[in-house]
Amino acid sequence: MALLTLLALLVGPILVLFLLVGLAAVHLGEGGPRAELGLVARPEADEEEREAIRAFLDRLFGEEEDLGA
């Protein structure tokens, strides 16, 4: 039981710190931690980067084929 209490006392403040940092990032307009991980689309992504990604995916999965015909 003492070990569980010690674990709660150590982990609790760390979780609160992560919550406060995340809320501060959203409040300051940085988009929060999801934007830092690249999980949010960036509207300012340039066309060259998009073309490079398309070319990579085309090489990886092959050209898009017309399956309806």
PQR file with spaces between the fields and no chain letter, atoms N, CA, C, O and H, PARSE charges and radii, in Angstrom:
ATOM       1  N    MET     1       0.823   -1.199    0.000 -0.4000 1.5000
ATOM       2  CA   MET     1       0.000    0.000    0.000 -0.0000 2.0000
ATOM       3  C    MET     1       0.866    1.262    0.000  0.5500 1.7000
ATOM       4  O    MET     1       0.538    2.256   -0.648 -0.5500 1.4000
ATOM       5  N    ALA     2       1.972    1.202    0.736 -0.4000 1.5000
ATOM       6  CA   ALA     2       2.867    2.356    0.797 -0.0000 2.0000
ATOM       7  C    ALA     2       3.505    2.615   -0.568  0.5500 1.7000
ATOM       8  O    ALA     2       3.735    3.764   -0.945 -0.5500 1.4000
ATOM       9  H    ALA     2       2.238    0.394    1.262  0.4000 1.0000
ATOM      10  N    LEU     3       3.787    1.542   -1.300 -0.4000 1.5000
ATOM      11  CA   LEU     3       4.377    1.696   -2.628 -0.0000 2.0000
ATOM      12  C    LEU     3       3.395    2.365   -3.582  0.5500 1.7000
ATOM      13  O    LEU     3       3.785    3.200   -4.399 -0.5500 1.4000
ATOM      14  H    LEU     3       3.600    0.609   -0.994  0.4000 1.0000
ATOM      15  N    LEU     4       2.131    2.001   -3.477 -0.4000 1.5000
ATOM      16  CA   LEU     4       1.100    2.609   -4.319 -0.0000 2.0000
ATOM      17  C    LEU     4       0.940    4.095   -4.002  0.5500 1.7000
ATOM      18  O    LEU     4       0.769    4.908   -4.911 -0.5500 1.4000
ATOM      19  H    LEU     4       1.814    1.323   -2.813  0.4000 1.0000
ATOM      20  N    THR     5       0.994    4.445   -2.745 -0.4000 1.5000
ATOM      21  CA   THR     5       0.903    5.849   -2.340 -0.0000 2.0000
ATOM      22  C    THR     5       2.103    6.641   -2.856  0.5500 1.7000
ATOM      23  O    THR     5       1.952    7.760   -3.347 -0.5500 1.4000
ATOM      24  H    THR     5       1.132    3.785   -2.007  0.4000 1.0000
ATOM      25  N    LEU     6       3.280    6.061   -2.743 -0.4000 1.5000
ATOM      26  CA   LEU     6       4.482    6.722   -3.243 -0.0000 2.0000
ATOM      27  C    LEU     6       4.405    6.921   -4.751  0.5500 1.7000
ATOM      28  O    LEU     6       4.784    7.976   -5.258 -0.5500 1.4000
ATOM      29  H    LEU     6       3.403    5.153   -2.344  0.4000 1.0000
ATOM      30  N    LEU     7       3.921    5.920   -5.464 -0.4000 1.5000
ATOM      31  CA   LEU     7       3.770    6.032   -6.911 -0.0000 2.0000
ATOM      32  C    LEU     7       2.785    7.138   -7.273  0.5500 1.7000
ATOM      33  O    LEU     7       3.041    7.911   -8.196 -0.5500 1.4000
ATOM      34  H    LEU     7       3.614    5.062   -5.052  0.4000 1.0000
ATOM      35  N    ALA     8       1.669    7.226   -6.565 -0.4000 1.5000
ATOM      36  CA   ALA     8       0.679    8.272   -6.832 -0.0000 2.0000
ATOM      37  C    ALA     8       1.252    9.661   -6.546  0.5500 1.7000
ATOM      38  O    ALA     8       0.969   10.613   -7.273 -0.5500 1.4000
ATOM      39  H    ALA     8       1.461    6.598   -5.815  0.4000 1.0000
ATOM      40  N    LEU     9       2.051    9.774   -5.497 -0.4000 1.5000
ATOM      41  CA   LEU     9       2.650   11.065   -5.164 -0.0000 2.0000
ATOM      42  C    LEU     9       3.696   11.492   -6.191  0.5500 1.7000
ATOM      43  O    LEU     9       3.915   12.689   -6.382 -0.5500 1.4000
ATOM      44  H    LEU     9       2.281    9.000   -4.907  0.4000 1.0000
ATOM      45  N    LEU    10       4.338   10.545   -6.847 -0.4000 1.5000
ATOM      46  CA   LEU    10       5.338   10.881   -7.854 -0.0000 2.0000
ATOM      47  C    LEU    10       4.721   11.144   -9.219  0.5500 1.7000
ATOM      48  O    LEU    10       5.153   12.055   -9.927 -0.5500 1.4000
ATOM      49  H    LEU    10       4.160    9.573   -6.691  0.4000 1.0000
ATOM      50  N    VAL    11       3.727   10.367   -9.595 -0.4000 1.5000
ATOM      51  CA   VAL    11       3.144   10.469  -10.930 -0.0000 2.0000
ATOM      52  C    VAL    11       2.136   11.614  -11.017  0.5500 1.7000
ATOM      53  O    VAL    11       2.027   12.248  -12.067 -0.5500 1.4000
ATOM      54  H    VAL    11       3.377    9.628   -9.020  0.4000 1.0000
ATOM      55  N    GLY    12       1.410   11.890   -9.963 -0.4000 1.5000
ATOM      56  CA   GLY    12       0.381   12.928   -9.968 -0.0000 2.0000
ATOM      57  C    GLY    12       0.890   14.293  -10.401  0.5500 1.7000
ATOM      58  O    GLY    12       0.326   14.884  -11.322 -0.5500 1.4000
ATOM      59  H    GLY    12       1.498   11.375   -9.110  0.4000 1.0000
ATOM      60  N    PRO    13       1.932   14.813   -9.774 -0.5600 1.5000
ATOM      61  CA   PRO    13       2.444   16.131  -10.185  0.2800 2.0000
ATOM      62  C    PRO    13       2.970   16.160  -11.618  0.5500 1.7000
ATOM      63  O    PRO    13       2.870   17.182  -12.297 -0.5500 1.4000
ATOM      64  N    ILE    14       3.526   15.047  -12.076 -0.4000 1.5000
ATOM      65  CA   ILE    14       4.019   14.998  -13.458 -0.0000 2.0000
ATOM      66  C    ILE    14       2.855   15.106  -14.432  0.5500 1.7000
ATOM      67  O    ILE    14       2.950   15.816  -15.434 -0.5500 1.4000
ATOM      68  H    ILE    14       3.607   14.217  -11.524  0.4000 1.0000
ATOM      69  N    LEU    15       1.764   14.415  -14.153 -0.4000 1.5000
ATOM      70  CA   LEU    15       0.592   14.504  -15.023 -0.0000 2.0000
ATOM      71  C    LEU    15       0.003   15.908  -15.025  0.5500 1.7000
ATOM      72  O    LEU    15      -0.414   16.406  -16.071 -0.5500 1.4000
ATOM      73  H    LEU    15       1.686   13.839  -13.340  0.4000 1.0000
ATOM      74  N    VAL    16      -0.034   16.541  -13.874 -0.4000 1.5000
ATOM      75  CA   VAL    16      -0.537   17.914  -13.792 -0.0000 2.0000
ATOM      76  C    VAL    16       0.367   18.853  -14.588  0.5500 1.7000
ATOM      77  O    VAL    16      -0.124   19.768  -15.250 -0.5500 1.4000
ATOM      78  H    VAL    16       0.304   16.136  -13.024  0.4000 1.0000
ATOM      79  N    LEU    17       1.666   18.640  -14.532 -0.4000 1.5000
ATOM      80  CA   LEU    17       2.601   19.467  -15.294 -0.0000 2.0000
ATOM      81  C    LEU    17       2.354   19.326  -16.792  0.5500 1.7000
ATOM      82  O    LEU    17       2.327   20.327  -17.508 -0.5500 1.4000
ATOM      83  H    LEU    17       2.065   17.897  -13.995  0.4000 1.0000
ATOM      84  N    PHE    18       2.172   18.088  -17.280 -0.4000 1.5000
ATOM      85  CA   PHE    18       1.876   17.886  -18.699 -0.0000 2.0000
ATOM      86  C    PHE    18       0.568   18.562  -19.091  0.5500 1.7000
ATOM      87  O    PHE    18       0.472   19.145  -20.171 -0.5500 1.4000
ATOM      88  H    PHE    18       2.194   17.275  -16.698  0.4000 1.0000
ATOM      89  N    LEU    19      -0.422   18.489  -18.237 -0.4000 1.5000
ATOM      90  CA   LEU    19      -1.706   19.129  -18.514 -0.0000 2.0000
ATOM      91  C    LEU    19      -1.545   20.642  -18.614  0.5500 1.7000
ATOM      92  O    LEU    19      -2.077   21.262  -19.535 -0.5500 1.4000
ATOM      93  H    LEU    19      -0.344   18.015  -17.360  0.4000 1.0000
ATOM      94  N    LEU    20      -0.822   21.237  -17.683 -0.4000 1.5000
ATOM      95  CA   LEU    20      -0.633   22.684  -17.701 -0.0000 2.0000
ATOM      96  C    LEU    20       0.175   23.138  -18.911  0.5500 1.7000
ATOM      97  O    LEU    20      -0.134   24.171  -19.504 -0.5500 1.4000
ATOM      98  H    LEU    20      -0.390   20.734  -16.934  0.4000 1.0000
ATOM      99  N    VAL    21       1.196   22.386  -19.282 -0.4000 1.5000
ATOM     100  CA   VAL    21       1.995   22.744  -20.460 -0.0000 2.0000
ATOM     101  C    VAL    21       1.144   22.644  -21.716  0.5500 1.7000
ATOM     102  O    VAL    21       1.233   23.506  -22.590 -0.5500 1.4000
ATOM     103  H    VAL    21       1.446   21.546  -18.800  0.4000 1.0000
ATOM     104  N    GLY    22       0.320   21.606  -21.820 -0.4000 1.5000
ATOM     105  CA   GLY    22      -0.561   21.464  -22.979 -0.0000 2.0000
ATOM     106  C    GLY    22      -1.582   22.576  -23.063  0.5500 1.7000
ATOM     107  O    GLY    22      -1.834   23.103  -24.147 -0.5500 1.4000
ATOM     108  H    GLY    22       0.248   20.906  -21.109  0.4000 1.0000
ATOM     109  N    LEU    23      -2.172   22.942  -21.943 -0.4000 1.5000
ATOM     110  CA   LEU    23      -3.149   24.031  -21.938 -0.0000 2.0000
ATOM     111  C    LEU    23      -2.489   25.363  -22.275  0.5500 1.7000
ATOM     112  O    LEU    23      -3.077   26.185  -22.978 -0.5500 1.4000
ATOM     113  H    LEU    23      -1.967   22.514  -21.062  0.4000 1.0000
ATOM     114  N    ALA    24      -1.279   25.582  -21.784 -0.4000 1.5000
ATOM     115  CA   ALA    24      -0.568   26.824  -22.096 -0.0000 2.0000
ATOM     116  C    ALA    24      -0.240   26.897  -23.581  0.5500 1.7000
ATOM     117  O    ALA    24      -0.333   27.969  -24.179 -0.5500 1.4000
ATOM     118  H    ALA    24      -0.801   24.915  -21.213  0.4000 1.0000
ATOM     119  N    ALA    25       0.140   25.784  -24.181 -0.4000 1.5000
ATOM     120  CA   ALA    25       0.466   25.778  -25.610 -0.0000 2.0000
ATOM     121  C    ALA    25      -0.764   26.097  -26.448  0.5500 1.7000
ATOM     122  O    ALA    25      -0.676   26.845  -27.422 -0.5500 1.4000
ATOM     123  H    ALA    25       0.215   24.913  -23.695  0.4000 1.0000
ATOM     124  N    VAL    26      -1.904   25.537  -26.077 -0.4000 1.5000
ATOM     125  CA   VAL    26      -3.142   25.822  -26.809 -0.0000 2.0000
ATOM     126  C    VAL    26      -3.546   27.273  -26.602  0.5500 1.7000
ATOM     127  O    VAL    26      -3.972   27.942  -27.542 -0.5500 1.4000
ATOM     128  H    VAL    26      -1.976   24.930  -25.286  0.4000 1.0000
ATOM     129  N    HIS    27      -3.413   27.759  -25.377 -0.4000 1.5000
ATOM     130  CA   HIS    27      -3.800   29.135  -25.073 -0.0000 2.0000
ATOM     131  C    HIS    27      -2.920   30.138  -25.815  0.5500 1.7000
ATOM     132  O    HIS    27      -3.393   31.203  -26.213 -0.5500 1.4000
ATOM     133  H    HIS    27      -3.067   27.215  -24.612  0.4000 1.0000
ATOM     134  N    LEU    28      -1.659   29.809  -26.002 -0.4000 1.5000
ATOM     135  CA   LEU    28      -0.741   30.713  -26.691 -0.0000 2.0000
ATOM     136  C    LEU    28      -0.819   30.570  -28.204  0.5500 1.7000
ATOM     137  O    LEU    28      -0.092   31.251  -28.927 -0.5500 1.4000
ATOM     138  H    LEU    28      -1.275   28.944  -25.679  0.4000 1.0000
ATOM     139  N    GLY    29      -1.680   29.705  -28.685 -0.4000 1.5000
ATOM     140  CA   GLY    29      -1.888   29.581  -30.118 -0.0000 2.0000
ATOM     141  C    GLY    29      -0.905   28.684  -30.833  0.5500 1.7000
ATOM     142  O    GLY    29      -0.797   28.748  -32.058 -0.5500 1.4000
ATOM     143  H    GLY    29      -2.271   29.152  -28.098  0.4000 1.0000
ATOM     144  N    GLU    30      -0.189   27.853  -30.108 -0.4000 1.5000
ATOM     145  CA   GLU    30       0.781   26.973  -30.741 -0.0000 2.0000
ATOM     146  C    GLU    30       0.144   25.682  -31.225  0.5500 1.7000
ATOM     147  O    GLU    30       0.805   24.895  -31.903 -0.5500 1.4000
ATOM     148  H    GLU    30      -0.278   27.801  -29.113  0.4000 1.0000
ATOM     149  N    GLY    31      -1.096   25.442  -30.905 -0.4000 1.5000
ATOM     150  CA   GLY    31      -1.774   24.247  -31.372 -0.0000 2.0000
ATOM     151  C    GLY    31      -1.655   23.060  -30.444  0.5500 1.7000
ATOM     152  O    GLY    31      -2.277   22.027  -30.693 -0.5500 1.4000
ATOM     153  H    GLY    31      -1.633   26.081  -30.354  0.4000 1.0000
ATOM     154  N    GLY    32      -0.893   23.169  -29.401 -0.4000 1.5000
ATOM     155  CA   GLY    32      -0.782   22.090  -28.445 -0.0000 2.0000
ATOM     156  C    GLY    32       0.192   21.010  -28.883  0.5500 1.7000
ATOM     157  O    GLY    32       0.847   21.130  -29.918 -0.5500 1.4000
ATOM     158  H    GLY    32      -0.388   24.008  -29.198  0.4000 1.0000
ATOM     159  N    PRO    33       0.279   19.967  -28.095 -0.5600 1.5000
ATOM     160  CA   PRO    33       1.255   18.917  -28.372  0.2800 2.0000
ATOM     161  C    PRO    33       0.973   18.140  -29.649  0.5500 1.7000
ATOM     162  O    PRO    33       1.903   17.613  -30.259 -0.5500 1.4000
ATOM     163  N    ARG    34      -0.285   18.054  -30.070 -0.4000 1.5000
ATOM     164  CA   ARG    34      -0.587   17.320  -31.303 -0.0000 2.0000
ATOM     165  C    ARG    34       0.033   18.007  -32.511  0.5500 1.7000
ATOM     166  O    ARG    34       0.494   17.334  -33.434 -0.5500 1.4000
ATOM     167  H    ARG    34      -1.041   18.482  -29.575  0.4000 1.0000
ATOM     168  N    ALA    35       0.052   19.325  -32.519 -0.4000 1.5000
ATOM     169  CA   ALA    35       0.658   20.047  -33.633 -0.0000 2.0000
ATOM     170  C    ALA    35       2.170   19.844  -33.655  0.5500 1.7000
ATOM     171  O    ALA    35       2.771   19.762  -34.726 -0.5500 1.4000
ATOM     172  H    ALA    35      -0.322   19.871  -31.770  0.4000 1.0000
ATOM     173  N    GLU    36       2.787   19.763  -32.475 -0.4000 1.5000
ATOM     174  CA   GLU    36       4.225   19.545  -32.419 -0.0000 2.0000
ATOM     175  C    GLU    36       4.594   18.173  -32.944  0.5500 1.7000
ATOM     176  O    GLU    36       5.686   17.995  -33.484 -0.5500 1.4000
ATOM     177  H    GLU    36       2.299   19.830  -31.604  0.4000 1.0000
ATOM     178  N    LEU    37       3.713   17.206  -32.800 -0.4000 1.5000
ATOM     179  CA   LEU    37       3.983   15.859  -33.285 -0.0000 2.0000
ATOM     180  C    LEU    37       3.689   15.715  -34.765  0.5500 1.7000
ATOM     181  O    LEU    37       3.962   14.666  -35.348 -0.5500 1.4000
ATOM     182  H    LEU    37       2.826   17.351  -32.361  0.4000 1.0000
ATOM     183  N    GLY    38       3.137   16.746  -35.385 -0.4000 1.5000
ATOM     184  CA   GLY    38       2.827   16.664  -36.804 -0.0000 2.0000
ATOM     185  C    GLY    38       1.502   15.994  -37.087  0.5500 1.7000
ATOM     186  O    GLY    38       1.254   15.575  -38.218 -0.5500 1.4000
ATOM     187  H    GLY    38       2.915   17.599  -34.911  0.4000 1.0000
ATOM     188  N    LEU    39       0.645   15.882  -36.089 -0.4000 1.5000
ATOM     189  CA   LEU    39      -0.643   15.231  -36.274 -0.0000 2.0000
ATOM     190  C    LEU    39      -1.701   16.185  -36.795  0.5500 1.7000
ATOM     191  O    LEU    39      -2.803   15.757  -37.141 -0.5500 1.4000
ATOM     192  H    LEU    39       0.846   16.222  -35.170  0.4000 1.0000
ATOM     193  N    VAL    40      -1.390   17.447  -36.855 -0.4000 1.5000
ATOM     194  CA   VAL    40      -2.317   18.452  -37.354 -0.0000 2.0000
ATOM     195  C    VAL    40      -1.785   18.956  -38.691  0.5500 1.7000
ATOM     196  O    VAL    40      -0.607   19.292  -38.810 -0.5500 1.4000
ATOM     197  H    VAL    40      -0.495   17.794  -36.574  0.4000 1.0000
ATOM     198  N    ALA    41      -2.651   19.007  -39.686 -0.4000 1.5000
ATOM     199  CA   ALA    41      -2.219   19.441  -41.015 -0.0000 2.0000
ATOM     200  C    ALA    41      -1.797   20.906  -40.981  0.5500 1.7000
ATOM     201  O    ALA    41      -2.443   21.738  -40.344 -0.5500 1.4000
ATOM     202  H    ALA    41      -3.608   18.734  -39.588  0.4000 1.0000
ATOM     203  N    ARG    42      -0.717   21.203  -41.667 -0.4000 1.5000
ATOM     204  CA   ARG    42      -0.232   22.577  -41.748 -0.0000 2.0000
ATOM     205  C    ARG    42      -0.707   23.179  -43.058  0.5500 1.7000
ATOM     206  O    ARG    42      -0.361   22.664  -44.120 -0.5500 1.4000
ATOM     207  H    ARG    42      -0.192   20.527  -42.184  0.4000 1.0000
ATOM     208  N    PRO    43      -1.479   24.243  -43.021 -0.5600 1.5000
ATOM     209  CA   PRO    43      -1.955   24.838  -44.272  0.2800 2.0000
ATOM     210  C    PRO    43      -0.834   25.486  -45.078  0.5500 1.7000
ATOM     211  O    PRO    43      -0.981   25.682  -46.285 -0.5500 1.4000
ATOM     212  N    GLU    44       0.280   25.821  -44.435 -0.4000 1.5000
ATOM     213  CA   GLU    44       1.356   26.493  -45.146 -0.0000 2.0000
ATOM     214  C    GLU    44       2.369   25.519  -45.752  0.5500 1.7000
ATOM     215  O    GLU    44       3.426   25.944  -46.219 -0.5500 1.4000
ATOM     216  H    GLU    44       0.400   25.662  -43.455  0.4000 1.0000
ATOM     217  N    ALA    45       2.059   24.215  -45.749 -0.4000 1.5000
ATOM     218  CA   ALA    45       2.985   23.239  -46.348 -0.0000 2.0000
ATOM     219  C    ALA    45       3.152   23.547  -47.829  0.5500 1.7000
ATOM     220  O    ALA    45       2.173   23.743  -48.549 -0.5500 1.4000
ATOM     221  H    ALA    45       1.201   23.870  -45.369  0.4000 1.0000
ATOM     222  N    ASP    46       4.385   23.585  -48.265 -0.4000 1.5000
ATOM     223  CA   ASP    46       4.643   23.993  -49.641 -0.0000 2.0000
ATOM     224  C    ASP    46       4.366   22.860  -50.630  0.5500 1.7000
ATOM     225  O    ASP    46       4.303   21.688  -50.259 -0.5500 1.4000
ATOM     226  H    ASP    46       5.180   23.425  -47.680  0.4000 1.0000
ATOM     227  N    GLU    47       4.205   23.233  -51.869 -0.4000 1.5000
ATOM     228  CA   GLU    47       3.822   22.291  -52.923 -0.0000 2.0000
ATOM     229  C    GLU    47       4.925   21.270  -53.202  0.5500 1.7000
ATOM     230  O    GLU    47       4.628   20.125  -53.540 -0.5500 1.4000
ATOM     231  H    GLU    47       4.255   24.185  -52.171  0.4000 1.0000
ATOM     232  N    GLU    48       6.189   21.665  -53.067 -0.4000 1.5000
ATOM     233  CA   GLU    48       7.286   20.728  -53.307 -0.0000 2.0000
ATOM     234  C    GLU    48       7.243   19.573  -52.316  0.5500 1.7000
ATOM     235  O    GLU    48       7.484   18.423  -52.681 -0.5500 1.4000
ATOM     236  H    GLU    48       6.431   22.595  -52.792  0.4000 1.0000
ATOM     237  N    GLU    49       6.935   19.882  -51.067 -0.4000 1.5000
ATOM     238  CA   GLU    49       6.847   18.841  -50.052 -0.0000 2.0000
ATOM     239  C    GLU    49       5.698   17.890  -50.373  0.5500 1.7000
ATOM     240  O    GLU    49       5.843   16.675  -50.234 -0.5500 1.4000
ATOM     241  H    GLU    49       6.739   20.817  -50.771  0.4000 1.0000
ATOM     242  N    ARG    50       4.572   18.424  -50.796 -0.4000 1.5000
ATOM     243  CA   ARG    50       3.431   17.579  -51.160 -0.0000 2.0000
ATOM     244  C    ARG    50       3.767   16.683  -52.346  0.5500 1.7000
ATOM     245  O    ARG    50       3.414   15.504  -52.357 -0.5500 1.4000
ATOM     246  H    ARG    50       4.454   19.410  -50.910  0.4000 1.0000
ATOM     247  N    GLU    51       4.448   17.240  -53.342 -0.4000 1.5000
ATOM     248  CA   GLU    51       4.835   16.446  -54.514 -0.0000 2.0000
ATOM     249  C    GLU    51       5.813   15.337  -54.129  0.5500 1.7000
ATOM     250  O    GLU    51       5.727   14.223  -54.647 -0.5500 1.4000
ATOM     251  H    GLU    51       4.735   18.198  -53.333  0.4000 1.0000
ATOM     252  N    ALA    52       6.733   15.638  -53.230 -0.4000 1.5000
ATOM     253  CA   ALA    52       7.683   14.618  -52.785 -0.0000 2.0000
ATOM     254  C    ALA    52       6.963   13.488  -52.055  0.5500 1.7000
ATOM     255  O    ALA    52       7.296   12.317  -52.232 -0.5500 1.4000
ATOM     256  H    ALA    52       6.803   16.542  -52.809  0.4000 1.0000
ATOM     257  N    ILE    53       5.982   13.843  -51.241 -0.4000 1.5000
ATOM     258  CA   ILE    53       5.206   12.823  -50.534 -0.0000 2.0000
ATOM     259  C    ILE    53       4.399   12.001  -51.522  0.5500 1.7000
ATOM     260  O    ILE    53       4.340   10.777  -51.401 -0.5500 1.4000
ATOM     261  H    ILE    53       5.711   14.794  -51.098  0.4000 1.0000
ATOM     262  N    ARG    54       3.770   12.655  -52.505 -0.4000 1.5000
ATOM     263  CA   ARG    54       3.005   11.923  -53.521 -0.0000 2.0000
ATOM     264  C    ARG    54       3.902   10.974  -54.305  0.5500 1.7000
ATOM     265  O    ARG    54       3.524    9.831  -54.559 -0.5500 1.4000
ATOM     266  H    ARG    54       3.817   13.649  -52.603  0.4000 1.0000
ATOM     267  N    ALA    55       5.091   11.443  -54.690 -0.4000 1.5000
ATOM     268  CA   ALA    55       6.019   10.597  -55.443 -0.0000 2.0000
ATOM     269  C    ALA    55       6.458    9.391  -54.616  0.5500 1.7000
ATOM     270  O    ALA    55       6.553    8.278  -55.134 -0.5500 1.4000
ATOM     271  H    ALA    55       5.398   12.372  -54.484  0.4000 1.0000
ATOM     272  N    PHE    56       6.722    9.615  -53.337 -0.4000 1.5000
ATOM     273  CA   PHE    56       7.111    8.511  -52.465 -0.0000 2.0000
ATOM     274  C    PHE    56       5.993    7.488  -52.345  0.5500 1.7000
ATOM     275  O    PHE    56       6.237    6.285  -52.437 -0.5500 1.4000
ATOM     276  H    PHE    56       6.645   10.519  -52.917  0.4000 1.0000
ATOM     277  N    LEU    57       4.760    7.962  -52.139 -0.4000 1.5000
ATOM     278  CA   LEU    57       3.634    7.042  -52.006 -0.0000 2.0000
ATOM     279  C    LEU    57       3.350    6.313  -53.308  0.5500 1.7000
ATOM     280  O    LEU    57       2.957    5.146  -53.288 -0.5500 1.4000
ATOM     281  H    LEU    57       4.562    8.940  -52.064  0.4000 1.0000
ATOM     282  N    ASP    58       3.542    6.986  -54.448 -0.4000 1.5000
ATOM     283  CA   ASP    58       3.365    6.318  -55.737 -0.0000 2.0000
ATOM     284  C    ASP    58       4.389    5.201  -55.915  0.5500 1.7000
ATOM     285  O    ASP    58       4.057    4.124  -56.411 -0.5500 1.4000
ATOM     286  H    ASP    58       3.861    7.933  -54.464  0.4000 1.0000
ATOM     287  N    ARG    59       5.636    5.458  -55.509 -0.4000 1.5000
ATOM     288  CA   ARG    59       6.653    4.408  -55.611 -0.0000 2.0000
ATOM     289  C    ARG    59       6.362    3.274  -54.640  0.5500 1.7000
ATOM     290  O    ARG    59       6.601    2.106  -54.947 -0.5500 1.4000
ATOM     291  H    ARG    59       5.905    6.333  -55.106  0.4000 1.0000
ATOM     292  N    LEU    60       5.845    3.624  -53.467 -0.4000 1.5000
ATOM     293  CA   LEU    60       5.597    2.617  -52.438 -0.0000 2.0000
ATOM     294  C    LEU    60       4.410    1.731  -52.787  0.5500 1.7000
ATOM     295  O    LEU    60       4.489    0.509  -52.658 -0.5500 1.4000
ATOM     296  H    LEU    60       5.650    4.572  -53.218  0.4000 1.0000
ATOM     297  N    PHE    61       3.317    2.333  -53.227 -0.4000 1.5000
ATOM     298  CA   PHE    61       2.093    1.581  -53.477 -0.0000 2.0000
ATOM     299  C    PHE    61       1.794    1.399  -54.958  0.5500 1.7000
ATOM     300  O    PHE    61       0.820    0.727  -55.298 -0.5500 1.4000
ATOM     301  H    PHE    61       3.253    3.326  -53.331  0.4000 1.0000
ATOM     302  N    GLY    62       2.574    1.958  -55.830 -0.4000 1.5000
ATOM     303  CA   GLY    62       2.329    1.867  -57.262 -0.0000 2.0000
ATOM     304  C    GLY    62       1.406    2.977  -57.719  0.5500 1.7000
ATOM     305  O    GLY    62       0.759    3.644  -56.911 -0.5500 1.4000
ATOM     306  H    GLY    62       3.366    2.504  -55.555  0.4000 1.0000
ATOM     307  N    GLU    63       1.357    3.161  -59.018 -0.4000 1.5000
ATOM     308  CA   GLU    63       0.493    4.192  -59.590 -0.0000 2.0000
ATOM     309  C    GLU    63      -0.967    3.862  -59.312  0.5500 1.7000
ATOM     310  O    GLU    63      -1.344    2.695  -59.200 -0.5500 1.4000
ATOM     311  H    GLU    63       1.882    2.620  -59.674  0.4000 1.0000
ATOM     312  N    GLU    64      -1.772    4.898  -59.203 -0.4000 1.5000
ATOM     313  CA   GLU    64      -3.202    4.711  -58.983 -0.0000 2.0000
ATOM     314  C    GLU    64      -3.824    4.149  -60.263  0.5500 1.7000
ATOM     315  O    GLU    64      -3.695    4.738  -61.336 -0.5500 1.4000
ATOM     316  H    GLU    64      -1.465    5.846  -59.294  0.4000 1.0000
ATOM     317  N    GLU    65      -4.503    2.999  -60.135 -0.4000 1.5000
ATOM     318  CA   GLU    65      -5.094    2.349  -61.301 -0.0000 2.0000
ATOM     319  C    GLU    65      -6.597    2.557  -61.309  0.5500 1.7000
ATOM     320  O    GLU    65      -7.222    2.704  -60.258 -0.5500 1.4000
ATOM     321  H    GLU    65      -4.607    2.521  -59.263  0.4000 1.0000
ATOM     322  N    ASP    66      -7.167    2.569  -62.497 -0.4000 1.5000
ATOM     323  CA   ASP    66      -8.609    2.721  -62.637 -0.0000 2.0000
ATOM     324  C    ASP    66      -9.249    1.349  -62.477  0.5500 1.7000
ATOM     325  O    ASP    66      -9.215    0.542  -63.405 -0.5500 1.4000
ATOM     326  H    ASP    66      -6.659    2.450  -63.350  0.4000 1.0000
ATOM     327  N    LEU    67      -9.828    1.074  -61.321 -0.4000 1.5000
ATOM     328  CA   LEU    67     -10.420   -0.229  -61.050 -0.0000 2.0000
ATOM     329  C    LEU    67     -11.852   -0.328  -61.549  0.5500 1.7000
ATOM     330  O    LEU    67     -12.402   -1.427  -61.625 -0.5500 1.4000
ATOM     331  H    LEU    67      -9.856    1.730  -60.566  0.4000 1.0000
ATOM     332  N    GLY    68     -12.465    0.793  -61.889 -0.4000 1.5000
ATOM     333  CA   GLY    68     -13.859    0.791  -62.319 -0.0000 2.0000
ATOM     334  C    GLY    68     -14.043    0.374  -63.766  0.5500 1.7000
ATOM     335  O    GLY    68     -15.152   -0.002  -64.148 -0.5500 1.4000
ATOM     336  H    GLY    68     -12.018    1.686  -61.828  0.4000 1.0000
ATOM     337  N    ALA    69     -13.019    0.425  -64.576 -0.4000 1.5000
ATOM     338  CA   ALA    69     -13.170    0.133  -66.008 -0.0000 2.0000
ATOM     339  C    ALA    69     -12.873   -1.300  -66.349  0.5500 1.7000
ATOM     340  O    ALA    69     -12.959   -1.688  -67.514 -0.5500 1.4000
ATOM     341  H    ALA    69     -12.119    0.730  -64.266  0.4000 1.0000
